Structure formats: C-alpha cells, structure tokens
Amino acid sequence: MPIEILMPALSPTMEEGTLAKWLVSEGDSVSSGDILCEIETDKATMEFEAVDEGTIGKILIGDGSEGVKVNTPIAVLLEEGEEASDIDSAPAPAAKDSAKEDAPDQDAAPEKGYGRGESDANDTGKSAPAAPKGSDGKRLFVTPLARRIAADKGVDLTELSGSGPHGRIIKADVEAASAGSTKAKPAESTQTASAPATTAAPAAGPSADAVMKIYEGRAFEEISLNGMRKTIAARLTEAKQSIPHFYLRRDIELDALLKFRGELNKQLEARDVKLSVNDFIIKACALALQTVSDANAVWAGDRILKLKPSDVAVAVAIEGGLFTPVLKDAEMKSLSTLSAEMKDLAARARDRKLAPHEYQGGSFAVSNLGMFGIDNFDAVINPPHGAILAVGAGVKKPVVGKDGELAVATVMSVTLSVDHRVIDGALGAQLLSAIKDNLENPMMMLA
C-alpha cells in the first residue's frame, strides 16, 4: 500500500514547522537515507531523510507552507509495482481536530507511515505474524518488526499503546513492554527532560483583540510570532510560573584574570587562538560544578538527577531569539578547546544549523550581557537546569584591599539564579563562591 510520509518531530519542542523546500519531485525514485526536503523547526532548518524506498507518488504540502502540524501527511510514497492510481484519495493535510488526534480511527489509518514512526526497511526477507486485533475487535496496526519481536518475547500486543503514526505499535513500544513496562508510552513520552514539549503560553494578560482595541487609531506594525518566538514565550512563562527562583549576587575582581588572559593570548598567537573572558567563565563554572558536586543537578519532576560531568549551556543571541548550545564535559577541556568549540556552536546557532543534541541537556547555563554594557541582571532558569549565571560587564571600581587601603580594580557583577527545589541557599552560596575563587585565581583552573 502507498506509504504516507508525515511531518516529523525534528526537535523535542516541535509541534509544527515550515516545509521550506522539497528536494525531490513527484515521480522521483528515493532510497532510505535520501534527503527529501528541508524543514524549519522552532529551532533550526533541518534536512528530512527518507526511511523507505520507493517513488514519490504525490506531494501534499508545497514549498514554503507554514504551520504544518507534526504527523500531518506531507507526501505519499509508492512502493515497487504501485502507481499513482493506487492512491485512493489524498490524505487530508489540514490539522486534525484534537479529539480525533487523541482517538484516531485505526480502521482508516494507513498500513504504513513515517516521519514519527518506524521504518519497515529492516523487515525484508522474513514474514511477520498476522496483525492482531484489540479487545474492541478493531485491527491493531503494528510494524512487521514489532510483531516479530513481540512474538519472540511473548509480549501481548493488545496490552500496548502504540507511539507510531495513528497509534501504530512500533519496535520501541514492544521493547519497553518486554523490559518491564506494563504499557508502552505514547510518542509524547519521548520528550527529553532538557526540552519539555511546547504548549501554548498560559494567558498572562488581556487578549490580542483587547490589546489591539486599546491602540485603535494609533499607528503600529503587527508582527506575527515565528516558531522560535512562540517556544521562547511558552518556556519562559512556564519557567517563571513553575520554578521557585532565588538569587545570589557577588562581585568578582578580574584584574588577575585579565593579566593572565593577555599573557596566554600572546603565547597562543602562533596558533591563531584568542581566549575571551567568557571562555574563562565557562571553565570556572564547569570546575565549580565539580567542586560543589551536589549543585550539578537538574529537576526531573518527582526527583533530582545529579550529573557527573559538567555540561554547561551558554546563551547565544540570534535574530529573533536565542539558543543555549551545550558544552559537554567542559571540566575536562582546555581553554583553547572550549574557545574553539564555543565559536563553532555560536556561529552555527546564528545560522540555525545546530542539531537538537547540541542544545539539549546540561545542568547549568551562562548568560553574559557584559559585552552590551549591562552591569548586572537576573536571568531566567532554563528548565530543567538547576541554576543559571547572569554575567555583567567588568568596570573599574574603588575597592578596599586586604590591608585596608583603597584601590581601583576591574569588578564584574554576577547573579546566580537558583531553582530552590534543586539547590538550597547554602549550597548555592558555595557554588557561587567556587566560581568566584576560580575567576580570581585563574592559574588554578589549569592545575
């Protein structure tokens, strides 16, 4: 039977996307792994690969189509021996009613479909057991691979909820059940803790119509929200409403670091390496998370996950929003390695070319507005992180030295925003103190 190609969920926060450009045409033959199209998600523009092989029978969603919901059919693939006439009727590309999404008509569901499902490419050469029926007498749609695994492991398919397109049972559902689960979780459960599913931002004020009425007669430009802006609005609203923030502030003297950085950069000129103050801040935070290991943690709903590596996220401003690419194992990397990796991640973030695994995860984040002349600010925690460090500009200030004499020093103000569910006040103070010690004694970071 013809295979529906569905709009894929290319990132954990994606609910809809823009089908930017088709790279194949109707009648083209494709194989598994071929690039079908480019899709703009809420975070990046990504390539979508074919899972099955066959011929593109019909393209349902054209180039540049915006707001295409995940799991919406975007094309139909014909298998060997099939023709365009085998497509009985084009699947409706419009978004389905939410009630129907919750309880799809399995009798009307296609035998195959992918985009958020599972390939049958591995099913060649072996026949699959007959498709079972549920307690209501309706057919259970199961991939051949999932049926074989269920038969081998003695899993009752009628007890499972499918996470594939239209509720289809796939390999992951059977494996989850055989590992001890009583019921496989639906596709939404694949959302990672580092990037919860995007939902519409809760009402935080008057409606759009009410606001527009206030400004009736005044000149204004209406700007529609793109996917990234919607996601940022939803996540930040969620963060401020659900995370009990508290704030810790310290002043950090930078003169020793600036002198040390200058000396290092002179020695690194031959390698075309130039370290920034931000590179030192990332390293200082990574090492502090190792020193105060109880603070290297994230909130996971009903428990805390304490991480072993220091995976530090860094906020990068881009046009229309921001990314927080993650520097994994930052405590183990040299300053020059961190600098090169950060430059690469920042450049690809601005081009929206980051893969999801490059901006998911981490337990801690750094947001630096010092280069914009901001003295200090309070940053919003990026869930499920336990904390975020807001970094201000280094400015000359009068300070009282250890001997009581008045002097001038370059001072940087930082604010640590902390999730009180994960980190208590004293523990947060220890973490911020460790960050301060590392930055005021930079040579220790190389020991």
N, C-alpha and C positions, 0 to 999 in steps of 0.2 A: 504494500500500500504506500501511497505518497507519504512523505515524512514532513511534518510541519517543523519549520525552523522558527524557534521562539526567540523573542527579545531576551537576551541573557542578563543575569545579575552579575555585572563585572566588578562590582565592589560591594562590600557588606552594607553600605548605606544607600545603595542604589534602589530606587523604586520606579524610576522612569529615566529615559535617556533620549538623546537625539541621534537618529540614524544619519550620520554625517555624509557618508558616501559609500555606495556599492562598488566593489572592485570586481564583481562578476556580473554577467548579464543573463537574461533568460536564454536557455539553450546551451549554456556553458557546462562542460563536464568538470566536476570537482572531486578531489580526493580528501581523505582525512588529513587535516593539518593545513589545507589551503586557506588562505585569507579570503573571507567572504566580503567583509565590509568594515568600515571604521565607525565606532560608536562613541559618542561623547557622553560620559557619565557625569555624576555630580562632582567628580574629582579630576578626571583626565580624559583624553581621547585615546581609545584603545582599539586594537585590532581584534576581530572576532573570527575564530577559525572554524572550519567545517569539522564535524565529528564523523559523519558518514560520507560514503562516496556515492555519486550519482550525478544527475543532471538538474540544473536549476530549471524547474518547470514554470514557476510563476513568482514574481516579486510582488509582494503585497503592500509593502511600505516603501515609499520612494525616498530619494536623496533629500536630506535636509529636513526630514519630518521630525518635529519636536514633540516632547511629552509622550513618547511611546512607552506604555507601561510594560514592566517586566512580565514575561510569559505571554505577551501578545504575539500572535503569529506574524512574522515579517516576510516569510517566503515559504515556498513549497519545493521539496527536493524529490525528484523522481528516481526510483531505483532502476536497475537494469531490466529492460524489457517493458518498462512503463512509458506511457506517452502522456502528453498534456491533457488528452481527453479523459485520462483516468482520474483527473482532479474533478470530483463531482461538483463541488462548489467551493469558491474561495472562502477560507475561514475568515470570519469577521474580524478585522483588525482593530475595531473600536474596543476601548476598555470595557470589561465586563462589569455587570452590577456586582457590588461587594457580596451580596447574599449568594449569588451564583458562584463567585470565586471560592466562598467557604465550602460550598457543597456542589462541585462540578457534576454535570451529567455524564457519568462514566460510559454509558451506552453510546453517547455521541462523541466521546473522546477519540482521537486518532490512535491507531495502533502504535505509532511511533511519534516521537517529537523530541527535539533537543534545544538546548540553549540554557536550560537549568536542569537538564535531565542527565541521561547516561547513554553513551554510545553502545550500539549493538555490534560494533566492529569486531569485538573480541568473541563474538558468538558464532563465527564461521566454523564449519566442519563438524558441528555437533547439533543434534536436535534437542529442543528444550521440552520439558514436561508440559502437558496440556495446561492451558490457563485455568486457574481455579475460579470459583465463584464465591462471593461473600454470603453472609447469612441472609441477606435480602434477595438472594437469587441473581443479583447483577454480577456481570463479569468483573473480575479483578484484573486491572491492567498491570502487567508485570513484565519487565525486560526478560528476555530468554536467559541472560546470565544470572539474573536474580533468582529465576525459577530453579536453575540448576544448583545454585549454591544452597537454596532453601531445601531442595531435595537431599543434597549431600549432608546437610547439617541438621535435618529434621525440624526445620522451622515451619510453623503453621502460618502460611501466608494470610489466612483470613483474620489473623490477630494483629496484622500490621497496618499502619497508616503510611501510605506512600508519600515520598518527598519529591518525586519527579513531576513533570508536567501533567496537569489534570489528575493529580493524585496517584500517578503511576508508581508502583513499587520498584525500587532500583537496588543495586548491589549494596549500597551503604545502609539501607534500611534493614536488609537481611543480616548483614554483618553486625549491626548494632543490636539486633534482637538475639543473635547467637552468642553475643558477648555478655548477655545477662539482662538486657533491657526487655521489659515486657511489651513495649510498644515503641516502634521506631518513631523518631520525632519528625515532624514535617520540615519542609525546606527552610522555613524561617529560623529553625534552631541552628542553622549553620552560621548565623551571625556571630562574629567574634566579640569577646568582651571589650576589645580595644576600640571597636567601632559599632555601637549599637544601631539597630535599624532606625532609619529616619522616619519620623512621624510628623504630622503637621504640628507646627508650634502651637502650644496652648494659647488661647486668647489672652492677650496681655494688655488690652485696651480697647478702644472703640473700633468698630468695623471699618473696612476700607471706604464703604459708602458714607458712613458717618463722618469720617475724616475729610473726604473729598467735598462733602457738603459744607463743612466749615470754611474751606478755602474756595468756595464757589465765587467766581468773579475775580479771583487773583490768578495771575499768570504762573503756571507751573508745568513741569515736564514729568509725565508719569513713566517710571522705569520699572519694567517687569522684572521679577526675580528669576535668575537662572537657577539651575540645579544646585550649584555650589552655595549660592546665597541662601537658598531655602534650607539646605542642610546645616549651614552655619547657624541660621536663626533657630532652627529646631534644637540643635545640640547645645547651644549656649543657654537657651531658655531652660532646657532640661537640667543643665549643669547648675545654674544658679538656683533653680527651684528645688532640686533634689540633693545637692551636695552641701553639707554644713561647712562652709568655708570659715577659716580663721586666718589671720595674717600676722606674720613676724617680720620685723624690719631691722636691718643692720646697715651701718656704714662700713665700707671696705676701703682701706688705703691702697692705692695702686702703684705708688712710685717704684717699689722694688720690682713689681711685675713689668712695668713699662721699661725699666732699665734692662731687665733680663731679656725681655722680648726683643729690644733693639740689638742686644749682643747676639742673640740667636739668629735673627734675621740677617745680620751681616755675614755670619758663617754659612747661612743657607742660601745666599745669593747665587752661588755657583750652581745650585740645584734648582734654581728658579722657584724657590719656596718662600712665601711670605706669610708668617703667622699673624693672625688677628687676635685682639683681646678676647673675642668671642670663642676662639679655639681654646684658650686657657680656661675660660669659664666652663665650657663643656667638659673639659678634662677634670677640672676641680669638682664639678658636681658628680661626675662618674666615680671618682675616687672617694668622695664623701659618702656616696651611697654604699660603698664597700665598708667604710669605717663605721658608719651607723646603719648596719645592715637591716635592722628592723624597720627602717623608713623606706627601704627599697621594696615597696609593696603597692598592690592595687586592690580596689574594691570589686568584689565579684558577687554582688547580690546578697548572698547569705553567708559569705565567708571572705577572708582576706587571702590573697595569693602573695606570698613573699618570694620575690625573684632573687636568683643568684647572680646573673650578670647585670651590669649597669647598662641598660638600653635607654639612652637619653634622646628625647624628641626635641627638635628645635623649630620654633615657629618661623616660617618664611612667608613674607608678604608677597602676594601676586596680584595681578589686576583682577579685581572683583572678589577677592577673598584671601585665604591663606591656606598653606599646607603645614603640617608638622612632620617632616621626614624624621625617621628614627635612626640614630647612630647606634648600632648594636655592638655589644661588648666594648663600649667606649673606654672602660677602665684599662683594657689590655692594649690599646692602640697608642702609638706615638702621637705627639702633637702634629707632626707633619702629615701623618696618615689621616688623622681626624680632619685636618685642614683641607686636604685634597678631597676626601670623601664628602665633606660638608659643601664644598664648592660645586662638586658634581651634582649632589642632591638638590641644591638650591637652583642650579641652572635648569635641571630637568623639571623641577617643580614649577618654575616660571613658564616653561613650555608645556606644562600639564602632561608630562611624559613619565611620571612616576608610576610604577606598578603598585598595586594595593599593599603588598607585603613590605614596601618601603616606607609607608606612612602609617602602618598599623602597629600596635604594641607599644612597648616602653612602659616605664613606671613613673617617669619624671619628665618634665619639659622645661625648656628655657625660652623665654620671650624677651628679646633685647630691643628696646626702643631708644637706647642711649645715642645711637648714631643720628637720631632725629632731634636730639637736644632735650629729650624728656628727662627730667631729674629723677622722678620716681612715679610709679603707678602700681595698681593692683591687677594682676592677671586672673582670668577665669580658668579654673582647672579643667583640663581636657579628660573627661571620663574614659576609662576607669582609673586614670593616674591618681597617685596619692598626693602629689604636690606639683607646683609649677613655680619657677623662679622668675620674677619680673626684674629686669636689669635696666637701671637708668644710666645717665651719662656720667663720665668721670669729670669732675670740675675741681678747680683749685679752691681750697677752703682753709681757714685757720684751724689748727688743731693744737691740742695741748700734749706735748711729748711726755715720755715716761719720767723724765727728770723735772717735769713741771713747767718747762719752757714753752713759750708759744712759737709755733712754726706754721709753715704753709705746706699742705700736702694735696695730692690729687685724690679726691674721695669719690667713690661710686656708691650710690644708694641702691640697695636691693630689697625686694619684698618677696617673702616666701608665702604663697597661698597654699593652705594645707587642708586636706579633707580630714575632718576630725573623726570620721568613722575609721580611718586607717591609721592616722598618726596623731597622738596626743600632743599637748603643748610642750612638755619637757622634751619629748623625742624630736619634735620639730625644731626646737631650740638647739639641740645637739647637732642636728643635720646642718642647720644654717651656720653654726659655729665652725663645723668641719669645713664647709665651703669657704668661709672667711679665712680660716687658717691656711688652706691650700693656696688661695689667691694672694695672701700677704706674704707667703713663703714659697714662691713659685719653684724654686730649685728642688723642694721636697717632692714635687709631682714627678720628677724624673728619677727619683731614688728607687 
